Amino acid sequence: MPGNVLIVDDVATNRIILRVKLSAAFYQVTQVRSGREALAHLRRHQPDLVFIASQLPDMAGLELCRRITARTPNRRIPILITARQVDSRLRVAALRAGAVDVMALPLDDVLLQARLRGLMRGHVTAEERYLSDDAARTLCFADATHPYAQAARVTMIAPSLQKADALRNRLPGRRRAHVSCHTGATFWRSVAAGPAPDVCAVVIEARAPAKGLRLLAGLRALPDTRHTAILAVLEGHEPQCGADALDLGAGDVIHEDADTDEMTLRLDGLILQKQLADRLRLSVKDGLRAALTDPLTGLYNRRYAMPQLAHMADMALNSGRGFAVMVADLDHFKAINDRHGHAAGDAVLREVAQRLRENLRAEDLVARIGGEEFLIVMPDTNRQHAEVTARRLCHAIGARPFTAPATVAAFPVTMSVGVAMGPCAGATTPIETLLTQADAALYGAKACGRNQVTLSQTAA
């Protein structure tokens, strides 16, 4: 089912025609006749989209729009206003009330369906952001709300620089936006040279719309501009052109002769949507990073390290090249915590992680898999190289004393390492066996006095 739609209109003919159009596209439709009925319905249900007639028997459609928007400020429902007579004053008033657009009756079916598809795509993203934020609040992970202080980058793209500049000059002074002008050719060169814009306003010519539509499609297809918000600026009033722009990825459309207030409001809406979408992507990225890394040291954790070890073992088997598995453990780490405090112990772990990273190759894996225990995996490594590296790591830890907050003097820290070797070719060795062998070698290093490297006997 594409989505749930609420129609608010006291004219039965309008409701029936719109319901038929929506039902034919498999939308689930609910109809009410007044603002009071709409608000009662919204207390029990959460539609994906609301159509509101500009005039209702008990209140103006814009007033209902404002009430719906005020009820759900963080989970805004897309609202479309319908009216027999549509002018710039109504469009601006509707945008300020929280609607996404005003559509003239009778509704053009092509433009209607394209607008619905675009709104549903955007509504899914908004729902994902809301659920992501809600989950973060529930789990106490939410940070303070990020103020979107950084000025947005807006680019006007037109067939000529003069036309793009004329479009920019229609905007009032915008303190929170840097506005640039380009043709299609100069725009792609600017993207290659620097950061992509947050919003692109693309002029679609009436006599040759294909060029502008191709540019719009390119914005959506290329990685650098895939997340850029797009405002399609239509020279003519052909509904098919607006529908094509929406289906190719434009977030909103506006006619070239629209007034300054309408263009400003639509650009502001797209800038806000872009910033919220960026926040969602960043939160997902941060969540993945938090799931796979140790928050104290910044190293990978066990959850990430075990599958990577299995992958490296498979690669070694296919290539015929050996690999080393090391388990390293800090010596007498409990005594550091007891003598200097847990803050000092944390400082030691962070510094150990840094020293390990500095003494390993880029392709090597290092992870914290326990309190003071580390896993190191070195692909394409023979026994001699593994032993030399393990001794270098022990020296990197033990040769220079550590400092920590609130400690008067530096203090020594040492590390013991057990090494097991993966097979070069032939029979496989399960990674659990390799880890057991490395652990056994580590116990041997501890038994021999610590601050040592011991190779598993199977590695000899």
C-alpha positions in Angstrom: 0.0 0.0 0.0 1.6 3.4 -1.1 0.3 5.2 1.9 -2.7 6.5 4.0 -4.2 9.8 2.9 -6.7 12.0 4.7 -9.0 14.3 2.6 -10.6 17.2 4.4 -13.3 18.9 2.2 -17.0 19.7 2.7 -17.7 19.5 -1.0 -18.7 15.9 -1.8 -17.8 16.1 -5.5 -14.3 17.2 -4.6 -13.9 14.4 -2.1 -15.2 11.7 -4.5 -13.0 12.8 -7.5 -9.9 12.9 -5.3 -10.7 9.6 -3.7 -11.1 8.0 -7.1 -7.7 9.3 -8.3 -6.0 8.2 -5.1 -7.7 4.8 -4.9 -6.7 4.1 -8.5 -3.1 4.5 -7.4 -3.7 2.2 -4.4 -3.7 4.8 -1.6 -5.8 4.1 1.4 -8.2 7.1 1.7 -10.1 8.5 4.7 -12.6 11.4 4.1 -13.9 14.0 6.6 -15.9 17.2 6.0 -14.7 19.7 8.6 -11.6 20.8 10.5 -13.1 19.5 13.7 -13.5 16.0 12.3 -10.0 16.1 10.9 -8.5 17.0 14.2 -10.5 14.2 15.9 -9.3 11.7 13.3 -5.6 12.9 13.8 -5.8 12.2 17.5 -6.4 8.5 16.7 -4.5 8.0 13.5 -1.3 9.2 11.7 -1.8 9.6 8.0 1.1 9.9 5.6 -0.5 12.9 3.8 -3.4 15.3 4.2 -5.4 17.2 1.6 -7.2 20.2 2.9 -9.7 22.4 1.1 -8.9 26.1 1.3 -12.3 26.8 2.8 -14.1 24.6 5.3 -17.4 25.1 7.1 -15.9 25.6 10.6 -12.5 27.1 9.9 -10.2 28.2 7.1 -8.1 25.5 5.5 -4.9 27.5 6.4 -6.0 27.6 10.1 -6.4 23.8 10.1 -3.0 23.5 8.4 -1.4 25.6 11.2 -3.1 23.5 13.9 -1.9 20.2 12.4 1.6 21.5 12.0 1.7 22.8 15.6 0.5 19.4 17.0 3.4 17.5 15.4 6.4 20.0 15.1 9.0 17.2 15.1 7.0 14.8 12.9 5.4 17.0 10.3 2.7 15.4 8.1 2.9 16.6 4.4 -0.1 18.8 3.7 -1.5 19.9 0.3 -4.0 22.7 0.1 -6.6 22.5 -2.7 -8.4 25.6 -4.1 -10.4 26.7 -7.1 -8.4 30.0 -7.4 -4.7 29.8 -6.7 -2.5 32.9 -6.6 0.9 33.9 -5.2 -0.7 35.2 -1.9 -2.4 31.9 -1.2 0.8 29.9 -2.0 2.9 32.0 0.3 0.3 31.9 3.1 0.1 28.1 2.7 3.8 27.6 2.8 4.0 29.8 6.0 1.2 27.8 7.5 3.2 24.5 7.0 1.8 23.2 3.8 4.1 21.9 1.1 2.1 23.2 -1.8 -1.2 24.5 -3.2 -2.9 22.6 -6.0 -5.5 24.1 -8.3 -8.9 22.4 -8.8 -9.6 20.4 -10.9 -6.5 18.5 -10.1 -4.1 17.6 -13.0 -3.7 13.8 -12.6 -0.1 13.6 -14.0 1.2 16.4 -11.7 -0.8 15.0 -8.8 0.6 11.6 -8.9 4.2 12.9 -9.4 3.8 15.2 -6.4 2.4 12.3 -4.3 5.3 10.1 -5.2 7.8 12.8 -4.2 6.0 13.5 -1.0 5.9 9.9 0.0 9.6 9.5 -0.6 10.3 12.5 1.5 7.9 11.4 4.2 9.7 8.0 4.6 13.0 9.9 5.1 11.4 12.1 7.7 9.9 9.1 9.5 13.3 7.5 9.6 14.8 10.6 11.1 12.1 10.8 13.7 12.4 7.2 14.7 16.2 7.5 14.8 16.0 10.5 17.1 13.3 8.9 19.2 15.4 5.8 19.7 18.4 7.9 20.6 16.4 9.7 23.2 15.0 6.5 24.6 18.5 5.0 24.9 19.9 8.3 26.3 22.2 8.7 23.4 20.8 12.0 22.1 23.1 15.0 22.1 21.8 18.5 22.3 20.0 19.7 19.2 22.5 20.7 16.6 22.0 24.4 15.6 22.3 24.6 11.9 24.5 27.6 12.0 26.7 26.9 9.0 25.5 28.8 6.0 23.9 26.7 3.3 25.4 26.6 -0.2 22.8 27.4 -2.9 23.5 27.2 -6.6 21.4 28.7 -9.4 21.8 26.7 -12.6 20.4 28.2 -15.9 21.2 28.0 -19.6 23.1 31.3 -19.3 25.0 33.0 -16.4 22.8 36.1 -17.0 19.7 34.1 -16.3 21.1 32.4 -13.3 22.3 35.8 -11.9 18.8 37.3 -12.5 17.3 34.4 -10.5 19.8 35.1 -7.6 19.0 38.8 -7.7 15.4 38.1 -7.0 16.3 36.7 -3.6 16.6 39.0 -0.6 19.9 39.2 1.3 20.4 35.7 2.8 22.7 35.7 5.8 22.5 31.9 6.1 23.1 31.0 2.4 26.0 31.4 0.0 24.4 31.7 -3.5 26.4 31.1 -6.6 25.5 31.1 -10.3 26.4 28.5 -13.0 25.5 27.1 -16.4 25.4 23.3 -16.6 29.0 23.1 -17.9 30.5 25.5 -15.2 28.5 23.8 -12.5 30.1 20.3 -13.0 33.6 21.9 -13.0 32.8 23.6 -9.7 31.6 20.3 -8.1 34.9 18.7 -9.1 36.8 21.5 -7.5 35.0 21.8 -4.2 32.1 20.8 -2.0 28.7 20.1 -3.6 25.9 22.6 -2.9 23.2 21.9 -0.4 20.5 23.1 -2.8 20.4 23.5 -6.6 17.8 25.6 -8.3 17.7 24.3 -11.8 15.9 26.2 -14.6 13.9 24.0 -16.9 13.3 25.8 -20.2 9.9 25.7 -21.8 11.1 25.3 -25.3 13.8 22.7 -24.6 13.1 21.0 -21.2 15.1 17.9 -21.9 18.5 19.6 -21.2 17.4 20.8 -17.8 15.8 17.5 -16.9 19.0 15.6 -17.9 21.0 17.9 -15.6 18.5 17.2 -12.8 18.9 13.5 -13.4 22.7 13.8 -13.3 22.5 15.5 -10.0 20.7 12.6 -8.5 22.9 10.0 -10.2 26.4 11.2 -9.3 27.8 10.5 -5.8 29.0 14.1 -5.2 25.5 15.5 -5.7 23.3 12.6 -4.8 22.1 14.2 -1.6 21.8 17.7 -2.9 18.2 19.1 -2.6 16.8 20.3 -5.9 14.3 23.1 -6.7 13.1 22.8 -10.3 12.3 26.3 -11.7 9.8 25.9 -14.5 9.7 28.5 -17.3 6.3 27.4 -18.6 3.2 26.0 -16.9 3.2 22.6 -18.6 2.1 20.1 -15.9 4.1 17.2 -17.5 7.3 19.1 -17.2 6.8 19.6 -13.5 5.8 15.9 -13.1 9.0 14.8 -14.9 11.1 17.0 -12.6 9.5 15.6 -9.5 9.9 12.0 -10.7 13.6 12.6 -11.6 14.3 13.7 -8.0 13.4 17.3 -7.6 12.3 18.0 -4.0 10.1 20.9 -5.1 9.0 22.8 -8.2 8.2 26.5 -8.7 7.2 28.6 -11.7 9.7 31.2 -12.8 7.2 34.0 -12.4 6.6 33.2 -8.7 7.3 36.0 -6.3 10.3 36.4 -4.1 8.6 35.3 -0.9 7.5 32.0 -2.4 11.0 31.2 -3.8 12.5 32.1 -0.4 10.1 29.9 1.5 10.6 26.9 -0.9 14.4 27.3 -0.7 14.3 27.5 3.1 12.2 24.4 3.2 14.6 22.5 1.0 17.6 23.7 3.0 16.0 22.5 6.3 15.1 19.1 4.7 18.7 18.7 3.5 20.1 19.5 6.9 17.8 17.0 8.6 18.7 14.3 6.1 22.4 15.0 6.6 21.8 14.6 10.3 20.1 11.3 9.8 23.0 10.0 7.7 25.5 11.2 10.2 23.6 9.5 13.1 23.5 6.2 11.2 27.2 6.5 10.4 28.0 7.3 14.1 25.8 4.4 15.2 27.7 2.0 12.9 31.0 3.3 14.2 29.9 3.0 17.8 28.8 -0.6 17.2 32.2 -1.6 15.7 34.7 0.4 17.7 35.8 0.6 21.3 34.8 4.0 22.6 37.8 4.4 24.9 40.7 3.6 22.5 39.1 4.1 19.1 40.3 0.6 18.1 37.9 -1.9 16.5 36.1 -4.1 19.0 35.6 -7.9 19.1 32.3 -7.7 17.1 34.2 -6.3 14.2 37.5 -8.2 14.7 36.2 -11.7 14.6 34.5 -11.6 11.1 37.6 -9.7 9.8 39.9 -12.4 11.1 37.8 -15.0 9.4 37.9 -13.0 6.1 41.7 -12.7 6.4 42.0 -16.4 6.9 40.0 -17.1 3.8 42.1 -14.7 1.8 45.3 -16.3 3.1 44.0 -19.8 2.1 43.2 -18.5 -1.5 46.5 -16.7 -1.9 48.7 -19.3 -0.3 50.3 -16.6 1.9 50.5 -17.0 5.7 49.2 -14.6 8.3 49.9 -14.0 12.0 47.5 -13.8 14.9 48.7 -12.1 18.0 47.0 -11.7 21.4 48.7 -9.0 23.5 48.0 -8.3 27.2 49.3 -5.6 29.4 51.3 -6.8 32.4 50.1 -6.1 35.9 47.4 -3.8 34.6 45.3 -4.2 37.8 48.1 -2.8 39.8 48.1 0.4 37.7 44.4 0.9 38.4 44.9 0.1 42.1 47.9 2.4 42.5 47.0 5.3 40.2 43.3 5.1 39.7 41.0 4.1 36.9 41.5 7.4 35.1 45.2 6.6 34.8 44.3 3.1 33.6 42.1 4.5 30.9 44.9 6.9 29.8 47.3 4.0 29.6 44.9 2.1 27.4 44.5 5.0 25.0 48.2 5.5 24.7 48.8 1.8 24.2 46.3 1.8 21.4 48.1 4.8 19.8 51.5 3.1 20.0 50.2 -0.1 18.5 48.7 1.8 15.6 52.0 3.6 15.0 54.0 0.4 14.8 51.7 -1.6 12.5 51.0 -1.5 8.8 47.9 0.0 7.3 46.6 -3.4 6.3 47.1 -4.9 9.7 44.1 -5.2 12.1 44.4 -4.2 15.7 41.4 -4.4 18.1 40.7 -4.2 21.8 39.0 -7.5 22.7 39.1 -7.4 26.5 39.9 -5.1 29.4 43.6 -4.8 28.7 43.8 -7.4 25.9 44.4 -6.7 22.2 44.1 -8.7 19.0 46.5 -8.1 16.2 46.2 -9.8 12.8 48.9 -9.4 10.1 48.1 -10.7 6.6 50.8 -11.8 4.2 53.3 -12.4 7.0 55.8 -15.2 7.7 57.0 -16.4 11.1 60.1 -14.3 11.1 58.3 -11.1 10.3 55.6 -11.8 12.9 58.2 -12.4 15.6 60.1 -9.2 14.7 56.9 -7.1 14.7 55.7 -8.6 18.1 59.1 -7.7 19.7 58.9 -4.2 18.2 55.4 -3.8 19.7 56.6 -4.9 23.2 59.5 -2.5 22.9 57.2 0.4 21.8 55.2 -0.2 25.0 57.9 -0.8 27.5 60.7 1.5 26.3 59.0 4.8 27.2 57.1 5.4 30.5 53.5 6.5 30.6 51.9 9.5 32.2 48.4 10.0 33.3 46.2 12.6 34.9 46.8 13.3 38.6 50.0 11.2 38.6 53.1 12.9 39.9 55.7 10.9 37.9 55.7 8.7 34.8 55.5 5.0 35.4 56.5 1.9 33.4 54.1 -0.4 31.5 55.0 -3.6 29.8 53.2 -6.0 27.5 53.3 -9.7 26.7 52.4 -11.2 23.3 51.5 -14.6 22.1 51.7 -15.4 18.4 50.1 -18.1 16.3 50.6 -18.5 12.5 47.9 -19.2 10.0 48.6 -21.8 7.3 50.1 -20.8 4.0 48.2 -23.3 2.0 46.6 -26.7 2.2 44.4 -27.6 5.2 42.5 -24.8 7.0 42.9 -24.0 10.6 39.7 -22.7 12.3 40.1 -19.2 13.7 39.0 -20.4 17.1 42.0 -22.8 17.0 44.4 -19.9 16.0 43.0 -17.8 18.9 43.5 -20.7 21.3 47.0 -21.2 20.1 47.8 -17.5 20.5 46.3 -17.4 24.0 48.4 -20.4 25.0 51.5 -18.7 23.7 50.5 -15.6 25.7 50.3 -17.6 28.9 53.7 -18.9 28.1 55.1 -15.4 27.8 53.5 -14.5 31.2 54.9 -17.6 32.8 58.4 -16.8 31.5 58.5 -13.4 33.2 56.3 -11.2 31.1 57.3 -8.4 28.8 58.1 -11.1 26.3 57.0 -12.7 23.0 56.2 -16.3 22.7 55.3 -18.2 19.5 52.9 -21.0 19.5 54.7 -24.3 19.0 52.4 -24.9 15.9 54.0 -21.8 14.4 57.5 -23.2 14.5 
